[in-house]
Amino acid sequence: NSVASVQKTAAAISTNDLDIIAGDTTVIDFFAKDGYFYDVTELLPEETCAKFADNFYYAKNDEDKLIPVGIYVKDAPMLKKYNYYTDQEPILCFVINSNSIDNAIEFFNYIYTE
């Protein structure tokens, strides 16, 4: 991860231009510590949380609390179909200041369609 890409991502978050971030643990931990992500258990329906609980990724937030900020999505059918993240363990997180959080949730559901 380059400094420039981190700066671009931070700028996009601060201007509400990102709804989700997918990345590895280093990227997610970096942004989680500043409180950029939802606690997925407070955002997603109970049924969805129960289904994906084993795939939750926990990171410390801006209050130094360990919370489920993302979901490992390597097994998502649409990612497999289009060969995304084939050699990685991507974590999908929902950006807390998203203007389109419903679309972000819809995207998450979409990548799990067969």
TORMARFI-624869 format. One record per atom (N, C-alpha, C, O): residue number from 1; atom name; x negated, y, z negated. Coordinates in nm, 2 decimals. Atoms other than C-alpha are relative to their C-alpha. Example, Ala and Ser with C-alpha at 12.3 -4.5 7.8 and 13.67 -1.06 7.14 Angstrom:
BEGIN
k	a	east	north	up
1	N	-0.09	-0.12	0.00 $
1	CA	-1.23	-0.45	-0.78 $
1	C	-0.09	0.12	0.00 $
1	O	-0.19	0.12	-0.07 $
2	N	0.09	-0.11	0.00 $
2	CA	-1.37	-0.11	-0.71 $
2	C	0.08	0.11	-0.08 $
2	O	0.03	0.22	-0.09 $
This chain:
BEGIN
k	a	east	north	up
1	N	-0.08	-0.12	0.00 $
1	CA	0.00	0.00	0.00 $
1	C	-0.09	0.12	0.00 $
1	O	-0.17	0.14	-0.09 $
2	N	0.08	-0.12	-0.01 $
2	CA	-0.15	0.32	0.11 $
2	C	0.06	0.12	-0.08 $
2	O	0.18	0.12	-0.11 $
3	N	-0.05	-0.12	0.08 $
3	CA	-0.12	0.65	-0.09 $
3	C	0.10	0.07	0.09 $
3	O	0.20	0.12	0.04 $
4	N	-0.09	-0.08	-0.09 $
4	CA	0.05	0.81	0.22 $
4	C	0.13	-0.07	0.00 $
4	O	0.24	0.00	0.00 $
5	N	-0.13	0.07	0.00 $
5	CA	0.32	0.54	0.23 $
5	C	0.07	0.01	-0.13 $
5	O	0.20	0.03	-0.13 $
6	N	-0.07	-0.02	0.13 $
6	CA	0.39	0.57	-0.14 $
6	C	0.05	0.14	-0.01 $
6	O	0.16	0.16	-0.06 $
7	N	-0.04	-0.14	0.00 $
7	CA	0.41	0.95	-0.10 $
7	C	0.13	0.02	0.09 $
7	O	0.22	0.09	0.05 $
8	N	-0.12	-0.01	-0.09 $
8	CA	0.65	0.92	0.19 $
8	C	0.12	-0.07	-0.06 $
8	O	0.23	-0.01	-0.05 $
9	N	-0.11	0.07	0.07 $
9	CA	0.87	0.67	0.00 $
9	C	0.05	0.09	-0.11 $
9	O	0.17	0.11	-0.13 $
10	N	-0.05	-0.09	0.12 $
10	CA	0.88	0.90	-0.31 $
10	C	0.07	0.12	0.06 $
10	O	0.17	0.16	0.00 $
11	N	-0.07	-0.12	-0.06 $
11	CA	0.97	1.20	-0.09 $
11	C	0.14	-0.04	0.05 $
11	O	0.23	0.03	0.03 $
12	N	-0.13	0.04	-0.05 $
12	CA	1.25	1.00	0.08 $
12	C	0.10	-0.03	-0.12 $
12	O	0.22	0.00	-0.10 $
13	N	-0.08	0.02	0.11 $
13	CA	1.38	0.90	-0.26 $
13	C	0.05	0.13	-0.06 $
13	O	0.17	0.15	-0.09 $
14	N	-0.03	-0.13	0.07 $
14	CA	1.37	1.25	-0.40 $
14	C	0.10	0.08	0.08 $
14	O	0.17	0.17	0.03 $
15	N	-0.09	-0.07	-0.08 $
15	CA	1.57	1.38	-0.10 $
15	C	0.13	-0.08	0.03 $
15	O	0.20	-0.05	0.12 $
16	N	-0.12	0.09	-0.02 $
16	CA	1.83	1.10	-0.13 $
16	C	0.01	-0.06	0.14 $
16	O	0.12	-0.09	0.18 $
17	N	0.00	0.06	-0.13 $
17	CA	1.73	0.95	0.20 $
17	C	-0.02	-0.15	0.00 $
17	O	-0.01	-0.21	0.11 $
18	N	0.02	0.14	0.01 $
18	CA	1.68	0.60	0.08 $
18	C	0.12	-0.06	-0.09 $
18	O	0.15	0.00	-0.19 $
19	N	-0.10	0.07	0.08 $
19	CA	1.95	0.36	-0.05 $
19	C	-0.05	-0.13	-0.06 $
19	O	-0.01	-0.16	-0.17 $
20	N	0.06	0.12	0.06 $
20	CA	1.74	0.05	-0.10 $
20	C	-0.15	0.00	0.03 $
20	O	-0.20	0.08	0.12 $
21	N	0.15	0.02	-0.02 $
21	CA	1.37	-0.04	-0.12 $
21	C	-0.02	-0.15	-0.01 $
21	O	0.03	-0.22	-0.10 $
22	N	0.05	0.14	0.01 $
22	CA	1.23	-0.39	-0.04 $
22	C	-0.15	0.01	-0.01 $
22	O	-0.21	0.08	0.07 $
23	N	0.15	0.00	0.02 $
23	CA	0.88	-0.45	-0.16 $
23	C	-0.05	-0.11	-0.08 $
23	O	0.03	-0.19	-0.14 $
24	N	0.06	0.10	0.09 $
24	CA	0.64	-0.66	-0.35 $
24	C	0.01	0.05	-0.15 $
24	O	0.05	0.16	-0.17 $
25	N	-0.01	-0.04	0.14 $
25	CA	0.60	-0.65	-0.73 $
25	C	-0.08	0.13	-0.03 $
25	O	-0.03	0.21	-0.11 $
26	N	0.07	-0.13	0.02 $
26	CA	0.34	-0.37	-0.71 $
26	C	0.08	0.12	0.04 $
26	O	0.08	0.22	-0.04 $
27	N	-0.08	-0.11	-0.05 $
27	CA	0.56	-0.14	-0.51 $
27	C	0.12	0.02	-0.09 $
27	O	0.15	0.13	-0.14 $
28	N	-0.12	-0.02	0.08 $
28	CA	0.87	-0.21	-0.72 $
28	C	-0.04	0.05	-0.14 $
28	O	0.03	0.13	-0.19 $
29	N	0.05	-0.05	0.13 $
29	CA	0.68	-0.17	-1.05 $
29	C	-0.03	0.15	0.00 $
29	O	0.00	0.22	-0.09 $
30	N	0.04	-0.14	-0.01 $
30	CA	0.54	0.16	-0.93 $
30	C	0.12	0.09	-0.01 $
30	O	0.12	0.19	-0.08 $
31	N	-0.12	-0.09	0.00 $
31	CA	0.88	0.31	-0.86 $
31	C	0.09	-0.02	-0.12 $
31	O	0.16	0.07	-0.16 $
32	N	-0.09	0.03	0.11 $
32	CA	1.07	0.14	-1.14 $
32	C	-0.04	0.08	-0.13 $
32	O	0.04	0.12	-0.20 $
33	N	0.05	-0.07	0.12 $
33	CA	0.85	0.31	-1.41 $
33	C	0.05	0.14	0.00 $
33	O	0.05	0.20	-0.11 $
34	N	-0.05	-0.14	-0.01 $
34	CA	0.99	0.64	-1.29 $
34	C	0.15	0.00	0.00 $
34	O	0.21	0.11	0.02 $
35	N	-0.14	0.01	0.01 $
35	CA	1.35	0.52	-1.32 $
35	C	0.07	0.02	0.13 $
35	O	0.19	0.06	0.14 $
36	N	-0.06	-0.02	-0.13 $
36	CA	1.42	0.51	-0.95 $
36	C	0.11	-0.10	0.04 $
36	O	0.18	-0.08	0.14 $
37	N	-0.09	0.11	-0.04 $
37	CA	1.63	0.19	-0.95 $
37	C	0.11	-0.02	-0.10 $
37	O	0.10	0.00	-0.22 $
38	N	-0.12	0.04	0.08 $
38	CA	1.97	0.08	-1.08 $
38	C	-0.04	-0.13	-0.07 $
38	O	-0.13	-0.21	-0.03 $
39	N	0.00	0.13	0.06 $
39	CA	1.99	-0.20	-1.33 $
39	C	0.11	-0.07	0.08 $
39	O	0.23	-0.03	0.08 $
40	N	-0.09	0.07	-0.09 $
40	CA	2.15	-0.45	-1.09 $
40	C	0.12	-0.05	-0.07 $
40	O	0.23	-0.07	-0.01 $
41	N	-0.12	0.06	0.07 $
41	CA	2.38	-0.59	-1.36 $
41	C	0.10	0.11	-0.03 $
41	O	0.22	0.08	-0.06 $
42	N	-0.10	-0.11	0.02 $
42	CA	2.54	-0.24	-1.40 $
42	C	0.05	0.05	0.14 $
42	O	0.15	0.12	0.14 $
43	N	-0.04	-0.04	-0.14 $
43	CA	2.58	-0.20	-1.02 $
43	C	0.08	-0.11	0.07 $
43	O	0.19	-0.07	0.13 $
44	N	-0.06	0.10	-0.07 $
44	CA	2.68	-0.53	-0.88 $
44	C	0.11	-0.07	-0.08 $
44	O	0.11	-0.07	-0.20 $
45	N	-0.11	0.07	0.07 $
45	CA	3.00	-0.73	-0.96 $
45	C	-0.06	-0.12	-0.08 $
45	O	-0.16	-0.17	-0.04 $
46	N	0.04	0.11	0.09 $
46	CA	2.98	-0.99	-1.23 $
46	C	-0.03	-0.13	0.08 $
46	O	-0.13	-0.20	0.05 $
47	N	0.01	0.12	-0.08 $
47	CA	3.03	-1.27	-0.98 $
47	C	-0.14	0.00	0.08 $
47	O	-0.20	-0.11	0.09 $
48	N	0.13	-0.01	-0.07 $
48	CA	2.73	-1.15	-0.77 $
48	C	-0.12	-0.02	-0.09 $
48	O	-0.21	-0.09	-0.06 $
49	N	0.11	0.01	0.10 $
49	CA	2.51	-1.11	-1.08 $
49	C	-0.02	-0.15	-0.04 $
49	O	-0.13	-0.19	-0.05 $
50	N	0.01	0.14	0.04 $
50	CA	2.59	-1.47	-1.19 $
50	C	-0.06	-0.08	0.11 $
50	O	-0.14	-0.17	0.08 $
51	N	0.06	0.07	-0.11 $
51	CA	2.51	-1.60	-0.84 $
51	C	-0.15	0.02	0.02 $
51	O	-0.22	-0.07	0.05 $
52	N	0.14	-0.04	-0.03 $
52	CA	2.17	-1.42	-0.82 $
52	C	-0.08	0.01	-0.12 $
52	O	-0.20	0.06	-0.11 $
53	N	0.07	-0.03	0.13 $
53	CA	2.07	-1.41	-1.19 $
53	C	-0.14	-0.07	0.00 $
53	O	-0.24	-0.01	-0.05 $
54	N	0.14	0.07	0.00 $
54	CA	1.78	-1.66	-1.13 $
54	C	-0.09	0.07	0.09 $
54	O	-0.22	0.05	0.09 $
55	N	0.08	-0.07	-0.09 $
55	CA	1.65	-1.43	-0.86 $
55	C	-0.03	0.15	-0.04 $
55	O	-0.09	0.22	0.03 $
56	N	0.02	-0.13	0.04 $
56	CA	1.65	-1.11	-1.06 $
56	C	-0.15	0.03	-0.03 $
56	O	-0.23	-0.06	-0.07 $
57	N	0.14	-0.04	0.04 $
57	CA	1.32	-0.92	-1.09 $
57	C	0.01	0.11	-0.10 $
57	O	0.09	0.21	-0.09 $
58	N	0.00	-0.09	0.12 $
58	CA	1.26	-0.74	-1.42 $
58	C	-0.12	0.09	0.01 $
58	O	-0.23	0.04	0.03 $
59	N	0.11	-0.09	0.01 $
59	CA	1.05	-0.43	-1.45 $
59	C	0.03	0.11	-0.10 $
59	O	0.15	0.12	-0.14 $
60	N	-0.02	-0.11	0.10 $
60	CA	1.00	-0.15	-1.70 $
60	C	0.04	0.13	0.07 $
60	O	-0.01	0.17	0.17 $
61	N	-0.05	-0.13	-0.05 $
61	CA	1.19	0.17	-1.64 $
61	C	-0.06	0.11	-0.06 $
61	O	-0.16	0.10	-0.14 $
62	N	0.05	-0.13	0.06 $
62	CA	1.13	0.53	-1.74 $
62	C	0.01	0.01	-0.15 $
62	O	-0.05	0.09	-0.21 $
63	N	-0.02	0.01	0.14 $
63	CA	1.24	0.44	-2.09 $
63	C	-0.08	-0.11	-0.06 $
63	O	-0.07	-0.15	-0.18 $
64	N	0.08	0.12	0.04 $
64	CA	0.99	0.15	-2.11 $
64	C	0.08	-0.12	-0.04 $
64	O	0.03	-0.21	-0.11 $
65	N	-0.09	0.11	0.03 $
65	CA	1.28	-0.09	-2.12 $
65	C	-0.01	-0.10	0.12 $
65	O	-0.02	-0.05	0.24 $
66	N	0.00	0.10	-0.10 $
66	CA	1.26	-0.42	-1.92 $
66	C	0.14	-0.03	0.05 $
66	O	0.22	-0.08	-0.03 $
67	N	-0.13	0.02	-0.06 $
67	CA	1.56	-0.43	-1.69 $
67	C	-0.01	-0.07	0.13 $
67	O	-0.11	-0.06	0.20 $
68	N	-0.01	0.06	-0.13 $
68	CA	1.67	-0.62	-1.38 $
68	C	0.02	0.11	0.11 $
68	O	0.13	0.15	0.13 $
69	N	0.00	-0.11	-0.10 $
69	CA	1.58	-0.37	-1.11 $
69	C	0.02	-0.05	0.14 $
69	O	0.05	0.03	0.23 $
70	N	-0.01	0.05	-0.14 $
70	CA	1.59	-0.59	-0.81 $
70	C	0.03	-0.15	0.00 $
70	O	0.04	-0.22	-0.10 $
71	N	-0.03	0.14	-0.02 $
71	CA	1.66	-0.93	-0.66 $
71	C	-0.10	-0.05	0.11 $
71	O	-0.11	0.01	0.22 $
72	N	0.08	0.07	-0.10 $
72	CA	1.42	-1.16	-0.48 $
72	C	0.09	-0.05	0.11 $
72	O	0.19	-0.11	0.09 $
73	N	-0.09	0.03	-0.11 $
73	CA	1.57	-1.20	-0.13 $
73	C	-0.07	-0.09	0.11 $
73	O	-0.02	-0.09	0.22 $
74	N	0.07	0.08	-0.10 $
74	CA	1.32	-1.43	0.05 $
74	C	0.10	-0.11	0.06 $
74	O	0.08	-0.14	0.18 $
75	N	-0.09	0.10	-0.05 $
75	CA	1.60	-1.69	0.08 $
75	C	0.12	0.05	0.08 $
75	O	0.21	-0.02	0.11 $
76	N	-0.12	-0.06	-0.07 $
76	CA	1.85	-1.45	0.25 $
76	C	0.00	-0.05	0.14 $
76	O	-0.10	-0.03	0.22 $
77	N	-0.01	0.05	-0.14 $
77	CA	1.97	-1.61	0.57 $
77	C	-0.03	0.09	0.11 $
77	O	-0.10	0.06	0.21 $
78	N	0.02	-0.09	-0.11 $
78	CA	1.96	-1.30	0.78 $
78	C	-0.15	0.04	0.01 $
78	O	-0.21	0.06	0.12 $
79	N	0.14	-0.03	-0.01 $
79	CA	1.60	-1.23	0.68 $
79	C	-0.08	-0.12	0.06 $
79	O	-0.17	-0.10	0.13 $
80	N	0.07	0.12	-0.06 $
80	CA	1.50	-1.59	0.77 $
80	C	0.03	0.00	0.15 $
80	O	-0.06	-0.02	0.23 $
81	N	-0.04	0.01	-0.14 $
81	CA	1.69	-1.57	1.10 $
81	C	-0.08	0.09	0.08 $
81	O	-0.12	0.06	0.20 $
82	N	0.08	-0.10	-0.08 $
82	CA	1.50	-1.26	1.21 $
82	C	-0.15	0.01	-0.04 $
82	O	-0.22	0.10	-0.01 $
83	N	0.14	0.01	0.04 $
83	CA	1.17	-1.36	1.05 $
83	C	-0.06	0.12	-0.07 $
83	O	-0.17	0.16	-0.05 $
84	N	0.04	-0.11	0.09 $
84	CA	1.15	-1.08	0.80 $
84	C	-0.07	-0.05	-0.12 $
84	O	-0.01	-0.15	-0.18 $
85	N	0.07	0.04	0.13 $
85	CA	0.91	-1.11	0.51 $
85	C	-0.03	-0.15	-0.01 $
85	O	-0.02	-0.21	-0.12 $
86	N	0.03	0.14	0.00 $
86	CA	0.81	-1.46	0.61 $
86	C	-0.11	-0.04	-0.09 $
86	O	-0.11	-0.16	-0.15 $
87	N	0.12	0.03	0.08 $
87	CA	0.48	-1.45	0.42 $
87	C	0.00	0.08	-0.13 $
87	O	-0.11	0.09	-0.19 $
88	N	-0.01	-0.09	0.13 $
88	CA	0.60	-1.24	0.12 $
88	C	0.12	-0.05	-0.08 $
88	O	0.20	-0.13	-0.04 $
89	N	-0.11	0.02	0.10 $
89	CA	0.83	-1.25	-0.18 $
89	C	0.07	0.13	-0.02 $
89	O	0.04	0.20	-0.12 $
90	N	-0.06	-0.13	0.01 $
90	CA	1.04	-0.94	-0.11 $
90	C	0.10	0.01	-0.12 $
90	O	0.18	-0.08	-0.14 $
91	N	-0.10	-0.03	0.10 $
91	CA	1.24	-0.78	-0.39 $
91	C	0.08	0.12	0.05 $
91	O	0.02	0.22	0.09 $
92	N	-0.09	-0.10	-0.05 $
92	CA	1.54	-0.57	-0.29 $
92	C	0.05	0.08	-0.12 $
92	O	0.10	0.02	-0.22 $
93	N	-0.05	-0.08	0.11 $
93	CA	1.62	-0.28	-0.52 $
93	C	0.09	0.11	0.05 $
93	O	0.08	0.16	0.17 $
94	N	-0.10	-0.10	-0.03 $
94	CA	1.90	-0.02	-0.52 $
94	C	-0.05	0.13	-0.06 $
94	O	-0.07	0.14	-0.18 $
95	N	0.05	-0.13	0.05 $
95	CA	1.78	0.34	-0.54 $
95	C	0.11	0.08	-0.07 $
95	O	0.22	0.09	-0.02 $
96	N	-0.10	-0.05	0.09 $
96	CA	1.96	0.52	-0.82 $
96	C	0.06	0.13	0.05 $
96	O	0.18	0.16	0.01 $
97	N	-0.07	-0.12	-0.05 $
97	CA	2.02	0.85	-0.64 $
97	C	0.05	-0.01	0.14 $
97	O	0.06	0.09	0.21 $
98	N	-0.05	0.02	-0.14 $
98	CA	2.15	0.70	-0.32 $
98	C	0.13	0.07	0.02 $
98	O	0.22	0.07	-0.07 $
99	N	-0.13	-0.06	-0.04 $
99	CA	2.43	0.89	-0.15 $
99	C	0.09	-0.11	0.06 $
99	O	0.21	-0.08	0.09 $
100	N	-0.07	0.10	-0.07 $
100	CA	2.54	0.56	0.01 $
100	C	-0.01	-0.13	-0.07 $
100	O	-0.04	-0.23	0.00 $
101	N	0.02	0.12	0.07 $
101	CA	2.53	0.30	-0.26 $
101	C	0.09	-0.11	0.05 $
101	O	0.05	-0.23	0.05 $
102	N	-0.09	0.10	-0.05 $
102	CA	2.83	0.12	-0.12 $
102	C	-0.06	-0.06	0.13 $
102	O	-0.04	-0.19	0.15 $
103	N	0.07	0.05	-0.12 $
103	CA	2.64	0.08	0.21 $
103	C	-0.11	-0.09	-0.04 $
103	O	-0.14	-0.19	0.03 $
104	N	0.11	0.08	0.05 $
104	CA	2.34	-0.05	0.02 $
104	C	0.05	-0.14	-0.05 $
104	O	-0.01	-0.24	-0.02 $
105	N	-0.06	0.12	0.05 $
105	CA	2.56	-0.31	-0.15 $
105	C	0.05	-0.09	0.12 $
105	O	0.03	-0.21	0.12 $
106	N	-0.05	0.07	-0.12 $
106	CA	2.72	-0.40	0.18 $
106	C	-0.12	-0.06	0.08 $
106	O	-0.11	-0.18	0.13 $
107	N	0.12	0.06	-0.07 $
107	CA	2.37	-0.45	0.34 $
107	C	-0.05	-0.12	-0.08 $
107	O	-0.08	-0.22	-0.02 $
108	N	0.04	0.12	0.08 $
108	CA	2.27	-0.68	0.05 $
108	C	0.10	-0.12	0.03 $
108	O	0.05	-0.23	0.05 $
109	N	-0.09	0.11	-0.03 $
109	CA	2.59	-0.89	0.11 $
109	C	-0.02	-0.05	0.14 $
109	O	-0.02	-0.17	0.17 $
110	N	0.02	0.03	-0.14 $
110	CA	2.52	-0.88	0.49 $
110	C	-0.12	-0.10	0.01 $
110	O	-0.12	-0.19	0.09 $
111	N	0.12	0.08	-0.02 $
111	CA	2.17	-1.03	0.45 $
111	C	0.02	-0.14	-0.05 $
111	O	-0.06	-0.24	-0.02 $
112	N	-0.03	0.14	0.05 $
112	CA	2.33	-1.33	0.27 $
112	C	0.11	-0.06	0.08 $
112	O	0.16	-0.17	0.04 $
113	N	-0.10	0.07	-0.09 $
113	CA	2.58	-1.41	0.55 $
113	C	-0.08	-0.10	0.08 $
113	O	-0.19	-0.08	0.12 $
114	N	0.06	0.11	-0.08 $
114	CA	2.51	-1.73	0.74 $
114	C	0.02	0.03	0.15 $
114	O	-0.02	-0.05	0.23 $
